[in-house]
């Protein structure tokens, strides 16, 4: 793998080739192992979301909007910008991911130094506090274009780590951190996959120089177990049984959305 050609690609152009080129692999875990809790917690969201199937039957406006955004996200219109970003912004807000000291941003542009050149990694959605990126969300756009959401998400995490260390050193006069676990989510419609992405100085430096890191990086991932896995993408969070299970995963994942240095 050390002989794989590396080039100065923006995050939106990363593929499985870049993951192999920088010694990055994905390891899938069950819910208890990934979320480090068993059983999964109940979601702290209005109970109406868990018991009412359709938007038109919702009593609360916020819940109505959540399901409307969900329906739009699951039925993309060719040639139009996807509604997935709108859906996840509203969902994370209702789930309590964004207390007063955090904000949600869409289309945030993060500098990425790769193969000796300045490029960028553009997030679909991210959560930030006063200084740092705490969560990355990337839509899987394979229905529109041949993109690899998983590789894009990992590129964004590396860019966020580089940017944070540059700020610590050049702006705050603080020492660089050696590693950080950055949480991320990819979304196909309303169906999520959760990631814990460990980024180290060795990995970030290897990307910056276009080199193969000697130490492998293992990204941990979890795909929520739903009652009808073969219909996961077409059903998403629409059925109530799917919705409850996926929202329990979101609730468990909340604990990782912090500046978590490994």
N, C-alpha and C positions, 0 to 999 in steps of 0.2 A: 504493500500500500504506500510505502514511502516514495515510490517512483511515480505515483499519480500526478498528472499535470495540475498545478495550482495557478490560478489567475486572480486578478483583482476584481472580484465580483461583488456587486451590491447584494445586500441580504435577500432582496426579492428574487434574485437569480440563483440562489443556492439550491443544490440538489443533493441526492444521495452521494454523488461524487465528492462533494465538499466534505460531507460527514466522514467518508472513508479517508479522504486526503488529510484530515486532521485527527484521525484515530478516535472517532466518536461513534459509539454504538448505542442502541436503544435496548433497554431491558424492561420487559412487561411484567407487572406485578399485580397480585390480587389486591382487593380493596384493603384488607387488614394490614398487609405489608406496606402498601403504598401510603395510605393515610395515617398509619401508625396508631390506629384506634379500631376497636371492635367491641360492639357493633357500631355501625355508622350513626352519627347523631341525627336527630330529627331536625328538619330545616326550620330556621327561625324566619318564617314568612307567613303572611296572612293565610289562615287555614282555607279560605275560599279558593286560593290557588291550587290547593291539594285536592279539593273536592268538587270543583266545577269544571266541566270539560271545555265549554265554549266561551269565547269572549262575550258574546251577546247576553249571556246569563250571569255575568259578573255584576255584583252590586257596587264594588269599589272601582273608581275610575282608574287608579294605578294598576289594578289587576286586569281590568279590561284592556288597557294599553299594552300590558305585558303579553297577553295572548294575541292581540292584534299584531304586535311586532313579531311574535313567534310565527304566526301564520304567514306573514310577509317574508320572513327569513327562509321558510321552508318551501316557498313557491317563488323563486327568483324569476324576474322578467328579463328575457334576453335583451342585452344592450343597455340595461339600467344598472346603476350601482346597487349592490346587494344591501338588503336590510338587516343582515346579520349584526353589523356594528350597532345599529339602533337597538336591536334586541338585547345584546349582551350588556350594553350600557345600562339599560333599564333593569335587567335582571340583577346585575351586581349591586346596583343601588338598593333594590328591594331586599336583597339578601344581607345588607349591612357591610359590604366590602369597602364602603367609602364613607367613613366617619369624617368629622369636621376637618381633620388635619390632612385629608387626602382628596385628590380630585381624579376624575376620569378624563383621559384625553384620547382623541381619535386622530389617526394619521400622524402621529408624532415621528419626527425624523431624527434618528440617532446616528451620529458619526460612527463609521466603522473603518478602522485602519487595517487593510488587508493586502498582503504581498507588497508592502512598501508604498501603497497608494491610498489616498483618501477616497472612501466610498460612503454609502449610507445604508442603514437598515430602517425601513419605515414600518412602524407597527400599525395594525388595524385599530387596536384599543390597548391602552395601558393604564395602570393605576400608579400615580406618583404621590409622594409626600412633598415636603418643602424642598427636598434635595434629590431624592433618588427614585428610580423606577422599581416598583414593588411587585408588579404582575404584568405579564405580557399575554395578549390574546391575538391569535392569528386565524383568520378565516381560511378554510380549505376551499380554494376557488377552482378545483379541478373541473367543475361543471362549466366554467367559462374559459379557462386557459390551463396549459400544462405546467402547473406550479406545484412545488412540494412544500406544503404548509409546515410540516415537521422541521425540515431543514431551514426554512425561513425563520421559524420561531427560535431555533438554536442560534442562528446568526444574530438575531436581535438580542438574545441574552448575552452573547459575547460582546456585542457593541455596547450594551448597557454596562457591562463590567469594565470595559476599557474606559468609557466615559466617566464612570464613577471614580476610578483610580486617578484619571487625569485631573479631575476636579479636586480630589483630596490633596494631590501633590502640588498643583499649580495655583489653585485658588485658596484652599484652606490651609496649606502648609502642613498637612498631616501625612503620616506614612501611608503607603499603599497597602491595601489588604491583600492577603495571599489567595483567598478563595471565597466564593459565595455560591449558595444554592438559589437559583432564580426560578420561581414558579411560573408556569405557562399553561395556556389552554389553546387547543385548536378546535375549531367549530366547523362542522358540516351541517348547514341548516341550524337546527337547535340541538344537534347531537355533539357533546363535547368529548375530548380526550384530554386528560390531565398529565402534566409533566413536572418533574423536578430536575432542573438543569444545573449541574455543578460546573462552575467556570473557575478555572485556576489561572494564576499568573503564567504558568507554563503554556497552557492552551492559548490564552490571549496573545502571548508573545509569538507563539508559533504561527497563529493566523496573521499577525502583523507582519511577520517576516516571510510568510509563505513557506514554512517549514513543517516537517512531520514531527509531532511531539512524541517523545519516547514513552511517556505515560499515557495509557488509554483513558478516555473520558466515557463514563457510563451514564447515560441519561435514563432516568426511571420514568415509566409511563403507566397510566392506568386507563382502560376503557371500561366505563360503567357497565355492569351486568344488568341487562334489561330482559324482560320476560320473552321477547321475540327477537333475538339477536339478528336473525337474517333479514328482518324488516327495520333494523335500527335507523337507517338513514331516511327511509320514507316516513317512518312514524315519529322519530325524534322524541320531543317532550310532549307531544300531543296527547297520547293515552295517559290516563291518570296513574296507572301503575308504573309506567316509564318515568313520568314526571316526578313522582315521589322518590324513586330510587336515584335519579340523576340529581335532584335537589339535595338529597342527603350527601352525595359526593361533593357538591359545591360547599355544603356546610362544613364538612370535614376538611376541605382544602383551605378554608379561610385561615386556619392557624399558620399556614406557611407563607401567607402574604405579609411579610415583614422583612426588614433588612437582616436576613438570616445568613450569618457568616459561618461557614463550616470549619 
